[in-house]
Amino acid sequence: MSVTVKWGRERISFALPPPDTPLAALRDYLAQCTHLPRDDFKLIHAGAVMKDDLAPISAYRIHSNSTIALIAHDRPLPPTPQHPHVPPLQDSEHVVIARIQSELTRVRAELSPGVETFLSNLPSLPNQDKEHLRLGELLLQSLLRLDGITTNHDWEDARRQRKDAVREVQALLDRLDGGWAARPSL
């Protein structure tokens, strides 16, 4: 299960990283492989420019056998195919923290306002059962994504941030369910 990056005539193949790997980790890895500054190239997959470094690669629908185009800004193509020895893409504490922060940012931007709106308009919302289920399911999915992020036992900062993120998302889910249980009957 690999991914191929095309850069002119050059082909760079590597193992498919976990789906929650942020684009920043992939960009850093390719910067190492190509010796280009990380902000001096675009990545394109399935016709879409991959811009959001905090987004997980799954947001760009990267899967096994995907091909990504690397377009360097005002740089010549490599003269001859060379395969620099670059270690495989591995999670570092920085990458893990970026994945945690990416998930928490998504929850804060997309789900938290929805929960607040839902709770403030509870008795009068049409289809409130469906909205409660939808928000609860999205929060549970977020908790599962956070649970799937593994940290090395000596990465104290990453472990603390993951724990805090799980607590925050769980508190939002508890608030949603508590408000649902305490809603006034019509």
Stockholm file with secondary structure:
# STOCKHOLM 1.0

chainA/1-186         MSVTVKWGRERISFALPPPDTPLAALRDYLAQCTHLPRDDFKLIHAGAVMKDDLAPISAYRIHSNSTIALIAHDRPLPPTPQHPHVPPLQDSEHVVIARIQSELTRVRAELSPGVETFLSNLPSLPNQDKEHLRLGELLLQSLLRLDGITTNHDWEDARRQRKDAVREVQALLDRLDGGWAARPSL
#=GR chainA/1-186 SS CEEEEEETTEEEEEECCCTTCBHHHHHHHHHHHHTCCTTSEEEEETTEECCCTTSBGGGGTCCTTCEEEEEESSCCCCSSCCCCCCCCCCCCHHHHHHHHHHHHHHIIIIIHHHHHHHHHTGGGCTTHHHHHHHHHHHHHHHHHHHHTCCCCTTCHHHHHHHHHHHHHHHHHHHHHHHHHHTCCCC
#=GC SS_cons         CEEEEEETTEEEEEECCCTTCBHHHHHHHHHHHHTCCTTSEEEEETTEECCCTTSBGGGGTCCTTCEEEEEESSCCCCSSCCCCCCCCCCCCHHHHHHHHHHHHHHIIIIIHHHHHHHHHTGGGCTTHHHHHHHHHHHHHHHHHHHHTCCCCTTCHHHHHHHHHHHHHHHHHHHHHHHHHHTCCCC
//
